[in-house]
Amino acid sequence: MILLIKMLLALAILFGLYVIGAILYAQFTNYTPQQEEPAEVLNPAEKLPKLEKDTLVFYDWNIGYCGLGKESDFFYELVYCLFTPQSSAKNCFAVVEEMKKRNYFIKPFPLKHILHQKNGIYIRFHNNKERYVIEAHKKFNDIINQIYEIKEPFELREWLVSNIKGLSYKEATHFLRNIGKNKNLAILDRHILNNLVKFGIINELPKSLSKKKYYEIEKLFQVFAKKIRIDINELDLLFWSFGTGIILK
């Protein structure tokens, strides 16, 4: 009996030492994954279907929102959304990448030559949009403070539209989606509106999107998304892919 007690006590001590060792290891080490980790292919590559036409292409741009990242990440997301009206999303993406590479946030430079390039990259209304970017950069401290202070997405969107030149309800919602603060608001671009007509959510395409009309259609979209049990942001990407063939932020 005494031997059994001694054995149990010894096991308890060993277990305690193991737990303490694990805690100490976690405290004094910081696991960092490899830059690239190979993905495991479950099926032989030759058995996978060949993807040609009607294939969705996925683009991913991680701005590190969960860790809040650098404030400049939010700035470049805002710039992207200022560029997108009536311009190719791919071109806007490429221009913002060039701005990041040249560190525009820290040391601004003229944008004319990268907004209208000879290689085909072109941002429509680039003169106006450059002015919007300059103005947003000047007041970005105030913008970032509001992003952190205003918790309700609807209220934050109202502030963005009222205080950032060149940002409509669609672009403001797009920006909030890309920084993870959108919740249930809708990005009503032409691809989304076309699909809302297609699925009978609205009767026809609106000739223009006033504030009142935007709210009305957004509410219908929210009800539809809830009814079919798909998150409105996921449904937005799906509808957008129907019109473009890709999923881009």
C-alpha positions as CSV (number, residue, x, y, z in Angstrom):
1,M,0.0,0.0,0.0
2,I,2.8,2.4,0.9
3,L,4.6,1.5,-2.3
4,L,1.5,2.3,-4.3
5,I,1.2,5.7,-2.6
6,K,4.8,6.4,-3.3
7,M,4.4,5.5,-7.0
8,L,1.3,7.7,-7.3
9,L,3.1,10.6,-5.6
10,A,6.1,10.1,-8.0
11,L,3.8,10.2,-11.0
12,A,2.1,13.3,-9.7
13,I,5.4,15.0,-9.3
14,L,6.5,14.0,-12.8
15,F,3.3,15.3,-14.3
16,G,3.7,18.6,-12.4
17,L,7.2,19.0,-13.7
18,Y,6.0,18.3,-17.2
19,V,3.3,21.0,-17.0
20,I,5.7,23.5,-15.5
21,G,8.3,22.7,-18.2
22,A,5.6,23.1,-21.0
23,I,4.6,26.5,-19.5
24,L,8.2,27.7,-19.3
25,Y,8.9,26.5,-22.9
26,A,5.8,28.4,-24.2
27,Q,7.0,31.6,-22.3
28,F,10.5,31.6,-23.6
29,T,10.0,30.4,-27.2
30,N,8.1,32.0,-30.1
31,Y,7.2,29.5,-32.8
32,T,7.4,31.0,-36.2
33,P,6.2,29.0,-39.2
34,Q,8.2,28.6,-42.3
35,Q,7.7,31.3,-45.0
36,E,6.3,28.6,-47.3
37,E,4.7,25.4,-46.2
38,P,3.9,22.8,-48.8
39,A,0.2,21.9,-49.2
40,E,-0.7,18.2,-49.2
41,V,-2.4,17.0,-52.3
42,L,-4.7,14.2,-51.3
43,N,-5.3,12.9,-54.9
44,P,-2.7,12.3,-57.5
45,A,-2.3,15.4,-59.6
46,E,-3.1,13.5,-62.9
47,K,-6.5,12.7,-61.6
48,L,-7.4,16.3,-60.8
49,P,-9.7,18.0,-63.4
50,K,-8.1,20.5,-65.8
51,L,-9.4,24.0,-65.2
52,E,-9.8,26.1,-68.3
53,K,-12.8,28.3,-69.1
54,D,-15.3,29.4,-66.5
55,T,-12.7,29.0,-63.7
56,L,-12.7,31.2,-60.7
57,V,-9.4,32.8,-59.8
58,F,-8.8,33.6,-56.2
59,Y,-6.7,36.6,-55.1
60,D,-5.7,37.1,-51.5
61,W,-4.3,40.2,-49.9
62,N,-3.8,39.8,-46.1
63,I,-3.7,43.2,-44.4
64,G,-3.3,41.7,-41.0
65,Y,-6.5,43.1,-39.5
66,C,-6.7,40.7,-36.6
67,G,-3.5,42.1,-35.2
68,L,-4.5,45.6,-36.5
69,G,-1.2,45.5,-38.5
70,K,0.3,48.9,-39.5
71,E,-1.9,51.9,-40.0
72,S,-0.6,52.2,-43.5
73,D,-2.4,49.0,-44.4
74,F,-5.7,50.7,-43.7
75,F,-4.5,53.7,-45.7
76,Y,-3.8,51.5,-48.8
77,E,-7.1,49.8,-48.4
78,L,-8.8,53.2,-48.5
79,V,-6.8,54.2,-51.5
80,Y,-7.8,51.0,-53.3
81,C,-11.5,51.8,-52.7
82,L,-11.0,55.4,-53.9
83,F,-9.6,54.1,-57.1
84,T,-12.2,51.4,-57.9
85,P,-15.2,53.4,-59.2
86,Q,-15.4,52.8,-63.0
87,S,-11.9,51.2,-63.0
88,S,-10.7,47.7,-63.3
89,A,-10.2,46.1,-59.8
90,K,-7.0,44.4,-61.1
91,N,-5.6,47.7,-62.3
92,C,-6.4,49.3,-58.9
93,F,-4.8,46.4,-57.1
94,A,-1.6,46.7,-59.3
95,V,-1.4,50.5,-58.7
96,V,-1.8,50.1,-54.9
97,E,0.9,47.4,-54.9
98,E,3.2,49.9,-56.6
99,M,2.4,52.6,-54.1
100,K,3.2,50.2,-51.3
101,K,6.5,49.1,-52.9
102,R,7.5,52.8,-53.1
103,N,6.3,53.5,-49.6
104,Y,3.8,56.3,-50.6
105,F,2.3,56.4,-47.1
106,I,5.7,57.5,-45.6
107,K,6.9,59.6,-48.5
108,P,4.1,60.7,-50.9
109,F,5.0,61.2,-54.6
110,P,3.1,62.2,-57.7
111,L,0.8,59.4,-58.9
112,K,0.1,60.5,-62.5
113,H,2.6,58.1,-64.1
114,I,1.4,55.0,-62.2
115,L,-2.3,55.8,-62.6
116,H,-2.0,56.0,-66.4
117,Q,0.7,53.6,-67.6
118,K,1.8,52.7,-71.1
119,N,1.5,49.0,-70.2
120,G,-2.3,49.3,-70.2
121,I,-2.9,50.0,-66.5
122,Y,-5.2,52.9,-66.3
123,I,-7.3,54.4,-63.5
124,R,-10.2,56.5,-64.8
125,F,-10.6,60.0,-63.6
126,H,-7.0,59.7,-62.3
127,N,-6.6,63.4,-61.7
128,N,-9.6,63.6,-59.4
129,K,-8.7,60.4,-57.7
130,E,-5.1,61.6,-57.0
131,R,-6.6,64.6,-55.3
132,Y,-8.8,62.4,-53.2
133,V,-5.7,60.3,-52.1
134,I,-3.7,63.4,-51.2
135,E,-6.6,64.8,-49.1
136,A,-7.1,61.4,-47.4
137,H,-3.4,61.1,-46.6
138,K,-3.4,64.6,-45.0
139,K,-6.3,63.7,-42.7
140,F,-5.5,60.1,-42.1
141,N,-4.7,60.5,-38.4
142,D,-8.3,61.6,-37.9
143,I,-9.6,58.8,-40.2
144,I,-7.8,56.1,-38.3
145,N,-9.0,57.5,-35.0
146,Q,-12.6,57.3,-36.1
147,I,-12.1,53.7,-37.4
148,Y,-10.9,52.7,-33.9
149,E,-13.5,54.8,-31.9
150,I,-16.7,54.3,-33.8
151,K,-17.8,50.7,-33.1
152,E,-21.0,50.6,-35.1
153,P,-20.4,49.9,-38.8
154,F,-23.5,51.9,-40.0
155,E,-22.4,55.0,-38.0
156,L,-18.8,54.6,-39.2
157,R,-19.9,54.4,-42.8
158,E,-21.8,57.6,-42.4
159,W,-18.8,59.3,-41.0
160,L,-16.6,58.0,-43.9
161,V,-19.0,59.2,-46.6
162,S,-19.3,62.6,-45.0
163,N,-15.6,63.2,-44.3
164,I,-13.7,61.5,-47.2
165,K,-14.0,63.1,-50.6
166,G,-14.5,60.6,-53.4
167,L,-16.0,57.9,-51.1
168,S,-19.6,57.0,-51.8
169,Y,-21.7,54.5,-49.8
170,K,-20.6,51.7,-52.0
171,E,-16.9,52.5,-51.7
172,A,-17.2,53.2,-47.9
173,T,-18.8,49.8,-47.4
174,H,-16.1,48.2,-49.6
175,F,-13.5,49.7,-47.4
176,L,-15.1,48.5,-44.2
177,R,-15.4,45.0,-45.6
178,N,-11.7,44.9,-46.5
179,I,-10.7,46.0,-43.0
180,G,-13.1,43.6,-41.3
181,K,-15.5,46.2,-39.9
182,N,-18.4,45.7,-42.3
183,K,-20.7,43.3,-40.5
184,N,-24.0,43.2,-42.4
185,L,-23.6,46.2,-44.8
186,A,-23.9,45.7,-48.6
187,I,-21.5,46.7,-51.4
188,L,-24.0,47.6,-54.1
189,D,-21.9,47.7,-57.3
190,R,-23.3,46.8,-60.8
191,H,-22.5,43.1,-60.5
192,I,-24.4,42.9,-57.2
193,L,-27.3,44.9,-58.6
194,N,-27.5,42.8,-61.8
195,N,-27.8,39.6,-59.7
196,L,-30.4,41.2,-57.4
197,V,-32.5,41.8,-60.5
198,K,-31.8,38.3,-61.7
199,F,-32.9,36.6,-58.5
200,G,-36.0,38.9,-58.2
201,I,-34.8,40.8,-55.1
202,I,-35.3,44.1,-57.0
203,N,-37.5,44.7,-60.1
204,E,-35.0,46.7,-62.1
205,L,-31.6,48.4,-62.0
206,P,-31.8,51.8,-60.3
207,K,-30.9,54.8,-62.6
208,S,-29.0,56.2,-59.7
209,L,-28.2,55.4,-56.1
210,S,-29.3,58.1,-53.7
211,K,-28.8,57.6,-50.0
212,K,-32.4,56.6,-49.6
213,K,-32.3,54.2,-52.5
214,Y,-29.1,52.6,-51.3
215,Y,-30.6,52.0,-47.9
216,E,-33.7,50.4,-49.5
217,I,-31.8,48.0,-51.7
218,E,-29.3,47.2,-49.0
219,K,-32.2,46.2,-46.7
220,L,-33.7,43.9,-49.3
221,F,-30.3,42.3,-49.9
222,Q,-29.9,41.8,-46.1
223,V,-33.3,40.1,-45.8
224,F,-32.5,37.8,-48.8
225,A,-29.1,36.8,-47.4
226,K,-30.7,36.0,-44.1
227,K,-33.4,34.0,-45.7
228,I,-31.0,31.7,-47.6
229,R,-28.6,31.6,-44.7
230,I,-25.5,32.9,-46.4
231,D,-23.4,35.7,-44.9
232,I,-24.0,38.9,-46.9
233,N,-20.2,39.4,-47.4
234,E,-19.8,35.8,-48.8
235,L,-22.9,36.4,-51.1
236,D,-21.4,39.6,-52.3
237,L,-18.2,37.8,-53.4
238,L,-20.2,35.1,-55.0
239,F,-22.4,37.5,-57.0
240,W,-19.3,39.6,-57.9
241,S,-17.6,36.4,-59.3
242,F,-20.7,35.6,-61.4
243,G,-20.0,38.9,-63.4
244,T,-16.2,38.9,-63.4
245,G,-15.1,35.2,-63.2
246,I,-12.7,36.0,-60.3
247,I,-12.9,36.7,-56.6
248,L,-11.0,39.8,-55.7
249,K,-11.1,41.8,-52.5
